[in-house]
Amino acid sequence: MKKLIDGLTKFQSGYFKSHKELFEELSHGQKPRILFITCSDSRIDPNLITQAEIGELFVIRNAGNIIPPFGATNGGEGGAVEYAIHHLDIEQIIVCGHSHCGAMKGLLHLESLAEEMPLVYEWLKQAEATRRVVKDNYAEYEGLELLELTVAENVLNQLENLHTYPVIRSKVRQGKLALHGWIYRIESGEVLSYDPASHDFVFPHSRLIIPEHEYNLHRNNFIVTHFPFTVEHESESTPTPTAPPRVKEEYSDNHHLPVGSHMTLEQKKRIYQGSNGR
């Protein structure tokens, strides 16, 4: 606790003092343009990995970055989504899973949680679609490979759940809202984004467009090696795992940045450049 209190003092005398005008502006209201849905895991900091400024992200966090379908519960997730879309006029939604997710480990052994952690058990049942997809389609996988695939499928299922919200379906149809699926790799600091065209997770710089409403992971391409979440493209021969390619930090084409007329070019770059700072 002492460390936290010392941190408060350092924040007030340092960052807050040097950004006083920003906080004065924020005191009159918030205008985020990104809804960032991620896990409660302490190893993830949305603002840190994207290098977004305070006020740029509206964040929903829970175990497993789960968003129950519309009308399934009266919990806070649905209310926060509704508030973000209706009141804050959010134009981008990111669902961000992560490597080594404890919630997804629990989902793979769901019944064992019922007695010791009944509330966790009931919560993870909201991700039954993920559990069923993994059980029925990845029986030959186990260990880390199975966990990484579960993380990926769960991100896609939460994107599907978001589409059950009437306001989201309507705004996506109008081209006023875009949804993105991300996976954050704790061990490397990198982020991969789901590409509906190839049904793979790729570096986000390569596919910053409004995605189709199609979330189907290409199981034959998703190769888990000692470079977690490395995706190989289809070929006639068996793919050989390779290290992820380095991503150039070039933004010559502004169409490769997220849509949103209310975001400045610098803000758009910051959101996506932050996912890979090399």
C-alpha positions as a Python dict, from the first residue, in 0.01 Angstrom:
ca = {
    (1, 'M'): (0, 0, 0),
    (2, 'K'): (288, 237, 74),
    (3, 'K'): (407, 199, -284),
    (4, 'L'): (64, 300, -412),
    (5, 'I'): (45, 603, -185),
    (6, 'D'): (392, 712, -291),
    (7, 'G'): (274, 668, -649),
    (8, 'L'): (-20, 901, -587),
    (9, 'T'): (217, 1169, -468),
    (10, 'K'): (445, 1118, -767),
    (11, 'F'): (146, 1133, -1005),
    (12, 'Q'): (11, 1457, -859),
    (13, 'S'): (348, 1632, -857),
    (14, 'G'): (463, 1490, -1189),
    (15, 'Y'): (228, 1373, -1463),
    (16, 'F'): (-81, 1559, -1341),
    (17, 'K'): (107, 1885, -1303),
    (18, 'S'): (258, 1862, -1652),
    (19, 'H'): (-82, 1771, -1807),
    (20, 'K'): (-300, 2006, -1608),
    (21, 'E'): (-477, 2145, -1914),
    (22, 'L'): (-570, 1795, -2030),
    (23, 'F'): (-724, 1708, -1695),
    (24, 'E'): (-909, 2038, -1686),
    (25, 'E'): (-1058, 1954, -2025),
    (26, 'L'): (-1146, 1599, -1914),
    (27, 'S'): (-1324, 1735, -1606),
    (28, 'H'): (-1593, 1869, -1841),
    (29, 'G'): (-1664, 1532, -1999),
    (30, 'Q'): (-1515, 1241, -2189),
    (31, 'K'): (-1503, 1185, -2564),
    (32, 'P'): (-1334, 848, -2623),
    (33, 'R'): (-1362, 694, -2968),
    (34, 'I'): (-1246, 342, -2878),
    (35, 'L'): (-1428, 84, -2662),
    (36, 'F'): (-1153, -151, -2541),
    (37, 'I'): (-1278, -482, -2398),
    (38, 'T'): (-1012, -692, -2231),
    (39, 'C'): (-931, -926, -1943),
    (40, 'S'): (-892, -824, -1579),
    (41, 'D'): (-545, -983, -1581),
    (42, 'S'): (-296, -751, -1408),
    (43, 'R'): (-41, -806, -1685),
    (44, 'I'): (-250, -610, -1937),
    (45, 'D'): (-270, -231, -1948),
    (46, 'P'): (-469, -107, -2251),
    (47, 'N'): (-327, 246, -2235),
    (48, 'L'): (27, 117, -2198),
    (49, 'I'): (24, -130, -2488),
    (50, 'T'): (-147, 118, -2725),
    (51, 'Q'): (24, 427, -2583),
    (52, 'A'): (-318, 594, -2577),
    (53, 'E'): (-365, 910, -2372),
    (54, 'I'): (-606, 936, -2082),
    (55, 'G'): (-957, 985, -2218),
    (56, 'E'): (-899, 807, -2550),
    (57, 'L'): (-1014, 459, -2440),
    (58, 'F'): (-1339, 353, -2274),
    (59, 'V'): (-1249, 22, -2108),
    (60, 'I'): (-1449, -284, -2003),
    (61, 'R'): (-1252, -546, -1811),
    (62, 'N'): (-1352, -882, -1669),
    (63, 'A'): (-1221, -1237, -1640),
    (64, 'G'): (-1183, -1365, -1995),
    (65, 'N'): (-1291, -1045, -2176),
    (66, 'I'): (-1643, -1187, -2203),
    (67, 'I'): (-1943, -996, -2333),
    (68, 'P'): (-2268, -1192, -2278),
    (69, 'P'): (-2515, -1178, -2569),
    (70, 'F'): (-2781, -906, -2564),
    (71, 'G'): (-3049, -985, -2308),
    (72, 'A'): (-2862, -1282, -2158),
    (73, 'T'): (-2793, -1103, -1829),
    (74, 'N'): (-2853, -770, -1660),
    (75, 'G'): (-2484, -736, -1574),
    (76, 'G'): (-2255, -440, -1611),
    (77, 'E'): (-2099, -549, -1941),
    (78, 'G'): (-2416, -498, -2145),
    (79, 'G'): (-2486, -166, -1975),
    (80, 'A'): (-2134, -43, -2041),
    (81, 'V'): (-2158, -143, -2408),
    (82, 'E'): (-2493, 30, -2442),
    (83, 'Y'): (-2361, 345, -2274),
    (84, 'A'): (-2050, 349, -2493),
    (85, 'I'): (-2246, 322, -2817),
    (86, 'H'): (-2551, 532, -2734),
    (87, 'H'): (-2405, 807, -2519),
    (88, 'L'): (-2036, 826, -2610),
    (89, 'D'): (-2087, 760, -2981),
    (90, 'I'): (-1802, 509, -2993),
    (91, 'E'): (-1681, 433, -3345),
    (92, 'Q'): (-1439, 146, -3277),
    (93, 'I'): (-1465, -163, -3054),
    (94, 'I'): (-1164, -381, -2976),
    (95, 'V'): (-1197, -717, -2801),
    (96, 'C'): (-849, -804, -2675),
    (97, 'G'): (-761, -1149, -2542),
    (98, 'H'): (-413, -1240, -2425),
    (99, 'S'): (-166, -1524, -2401),
    (100, 'H'): (-157, -1742, -2087),
    (101, 'C'): (-511, -1639, -1991),
    (102, 'G'): (-615, -1786, -1656),
    (103, 'A'): (-984, -1751, -1737),
    (104, 'M'): (-943, -1958, -2054),
    (105, 'K'): (-746, -2218, -1859),
    (106, 'G'): (-1042, -2236, -1623),
    (107, 'L'): (-1285, -2266, -1914),
    (108, 'L'): (-1099, -2573, -2038),
    (109, 'H'): (-1155, -2736, -1696),
    (110, 'L'): (-1487, -2574, -1614),
    (111, 'E'): (-1646, -2845, -1399),
    (112, 'S'): (-1350, -2845, -1159),
    (113, 'L'): (-1435, -2485, -1060),
    (114, 'A'): (-1794, -2549, -951),
    (115, 'E'): (-1715, -2634, -588),
    (116, 'E'): (-1417, -2413, -504),
    (117, 'M'): (-1506, -2103, -708),
    (118, 'P'): (-1879, -2117, -784),
    (119, 'L'): (-1898, -1752, -893),
    (120, 'V'): (-1611, -1798, -1139),
    (121, 'Y'): (-1782, -2115, -1261),
    (122, 'E'): (-2110, -1931, -1325),
    (123, 'W'): (-1931, -1644, -1499),
    (124, 'L'): (-1727, -1863, -1733),
    (125, 'K'): (-2043, -2046, -1836),
    (126, 'Q'): (-2110, -1727, -2035),
    (127, 'A'): (-1829, -1849, -2264),
    (128, 'E'): (-1991, -2187, -2329),
    (129, 'A'): (-1983, -2123, -2704),
    (130, 'T'): (-1604, -2095, -2687),
    (131, 'R'): (-1574, -2413, -2481),
    (132, 'R'): (-1796, -2605, -2723),
    (133, 'V'): (-1613, -2484, -3035),
    (134, 'V'): (-1279, -2585, -2885),
    (135, 'K'): (-1407, -2922, -2760),
    (136, 'D'): (-1560, -3017, -3094),
    (137, 'N'): (-1291, -2882, -3327),
    (138, 'Y'): (-954, -2907, -3153),
    (139, 'A'): (-959, -3250, -2990),
    (140, 'E'): (-610, -3330, -3118),
    (141, 'Y'): (-452, -3033, -2935),
    (142, 'E'): (-347, -3005, -2573),
    (143, 'G'): (-143, -2792, -2335),
    (144, 'L'): (-24, -2450, -2451),
    (145, 'E'): (-142, -2505, -2808),
    (146, 'L'): (-496, -2575, -2692),
    (147, 'L'): (-493, -2275, -2459),
    (148, 'E'): (-376, -2037, -2734),
    (149, 'L'): (-646, -2163, -2969),
    (150, 'T'): (-904, -2120, -2694),
    (151, 'V'): (-794, -1759, -2642),
    (152, 'A'): (-831, -1692, -3016),
    (153, 'E'): (-1171, -1860, -3050),
    (154, 'N'): (-1296, -1675, -2745),
    (155, 'V'): (-1211, -1339, -2899),
    (156, 'L'): (-1408, -1434, -3210),
    (157, 'N'): (-1707, -1551, -3005),
    (158, 'Q'): (-1717, -1223, -2812),
    (159, 'L'): (-1724, -1035, -3144),
    (160, 'E'): (-2022, -1250, -3240),
    (161, 'N'): (-2189, -1168, -2908),
    (162, 'L'): (-2143, -796, -2970),
    (163, 'H'): (-2334, -833, -3295),
    (164, 'T'): (-2639, -945, -3097),
    (165, 'Y'): (-2675, -589, -2963),
    (166, 'P'): (-2926, -411, -3188),
    (167, 'V'): (-2747, -76, -3175),
    (168, 'I'): (-2419, -241, -3277),
    (169, 'R'): (-2572, -429, -3569),
    (170, 'S'): (-2737, -110, -3688),
    (171, 'K'): (-2425, 105, -3669),
    (172, 'V'): (-2205, -160, -3830),
    (173, 'R'): (-2456, -185, -4113),
    (174, 'Q'): (-2440, 194, -4157),
    (175, 'G'): (-2061, 191, -4161),
    (176, 'K'): (-2049, 399, -3841),
    (177, 'L'): (-1891, 133, -3621),
    (178, 'A'): (-1606, -117, -3668),
    (179, 'L'): (-1520, -420, -3453),
    (180, 'H'): (-1172, -564, -3411),
    (181, 'G'): (-1040, -880, -3245),
    (182, 'W'): (-694, -859, -3089),
    (183, 'I'): (-462, -1096, -2906),
    (184, 'Y'): (-189, -949, -2686),
    (185, 'R'): (122, -1160, -2636),
    (186, 'I'): (255, -1092, -2287),
    (187, 'E'): (593, -1250, -2355),
    (188, 'S'): (673, -1039, -2662),
    (189, 'G'): (456, -728, -2617),
    (190, 'E'): (312, -780, -2966),
    (191, 'V'): (-51, -767, -3074),
    (192, 'L'): (-221, -963, -3351),
    (193, 'S'): (-552, -860, -3507),
    (194, 'Y'): (-812, -1089, -3664),
    (195, 'D'): (-833, -1063, -4042),
    (196, 'P'): (-1172, -1189, -4169),
    (197, 'A'): (-1040, -1222, -4524),
    (198, 'S'): (-782, -1487, -4431),
    (199, 'H'): (-950, -1604, -4108),
    (200, 'D'): (-618, -1555, -3932),
    (201, 'F'): (-465, -1327, -3671),
    (202, 'V'): (-210, -1094, -3831),
    (203, 'F'): (-19, -783, -3734),
    (204, 'P'): (-278, -502, -3709),
    (205, 'H'): (-85, -265, -3936),
    (206, 'S'): (-168, -492, -4231),
    (207, 'R'): (-548, -488, -4202),
    (208, 'L'): (-684, -164, -4058),
    (209, 'I'): (-1017, -179, -4236),
    (210, 'I'): (-1377, -232, -4130),
    (211, 'P'): (-1400, -613, -4106),
    (212, 'E'): (-1671, -829, -4251),
    (213, 'H'): (-1911, -990, -4006),
    (214, 'E'): (-1743, -1328, -4032),
    (215, 'Y'): (-1554, -1472, -3736),
    (216, 'N'): (-1428, -1816, -3827),
    (217, 'L'): (-1073, -1904, -3729),
    (218, 'H'): (-894, -2096, -4004),
    (219, 'R'): (-784, -2388, -3787),
    (220, 'N'): (-540, -2524, -4047),
    (221, 'N'): (-349, -2197, -4058),
    (222, 'F'): (-330, -2127, -3687),
    (223, 'I'): (5, -2283, -3598),
    (224, 'V'): (119, -2246, -3236),
    (225, 'T'): (496, -2276, -3192),
    (226, 'H'): (749, -2124, -2957),
    (227, 'F'): (634, -1799, -3122),
    (228, 'P'): (277, -1802, -2982),
    (229, 'F'): (4, -1694, -3224),
    (230, 'T'): (229, -1715, -3530),
    (231, 'V'): (-1, -1774, -3826),
    (232, 'E'): (119, -1947, -4140),
    (233, 'H'): (-50, -1902, -4478),
    (234, 'E'): (-192, -2200, -4665),
    (235, 'S'): (28, -2379, -4913),
    (236, 'E'): (34, -2714, -5084),
    (237, 'S'): (311, -2834, -4858),
    (238, 'T'): (314, -2850, -4479),
    (239, 'P'): (400, -2504, -4343),
    (240, 'T'): (723, -2458, -4152),
    (241, 'P'): (691, -2238, -3841),
    (242, 'T'): (894, -1920, -3866),
    (243, 'A'): (950, -1618, -3647),
    (244, 'P'): (694, -1339, -3682),
    (245, 'P'): (795, -1078, -3939),
    (246, 'R'): (909, -739, -3822),
    (247, 'V'): (649, -472, -3877),
    (248, 'K'): (757, -144, -4031),
    (249, 'E'): (630, 169, -3860),
    (250, 'E'): (522, 338, -4179),
    (251, 'Y'): (188, 512, -4218),
    (252, 'S'): (206, 663, -4564),
    (253, 'D'): (-148, 543, -4644),
    (254, 'N'): (-398, 705, -4412),
    (255, 'H'): (-661, 455, -4522),
    (256, 'H'): (-466, 201, -4317),
    (257, 'L'): (-571, 382, -4001),
    (258, 'P'): (-894, 318, -3806),
    (259, 'V'): (-1198, 507, -3921),
    (260, 'G'): (-1337, 785, -3705),
    (261, 'S'): (-1370, 1145, -3812),
    (262, 'H'): (-1344, 1266, -3452),
    (263, 'M'): (-995, 1119, -3403),
    (264, 'T'): (-687, 1307, -3506),
    (265, 'L'): (-427, 1138, -3725),
    (266, 'E'): (-188, 1130, -3430),
    (267, 'Q'): (-449, 953, -3213),
    (268, 'K'): (-516, 694, -3481),
    (269, 'K'): (-145, 623, -3518),
    (270, 'R'): (-99, 599, -3143),
    (271, 'I'): (-372, 339, -3097),
    (272, 'Y'): (-218, 103, -3353),
    (273, 'Q'): (149, 195, -3338),
    (274, 'G'): (145, 121, -2968),
    (275, 'S'): (80, -247, -3035),
    (276, 'N'): (427, -293, -3181),
    (277, 'G'): (681, -29, -3090),
    (278, 'R'): (979, -170, -3280),
}
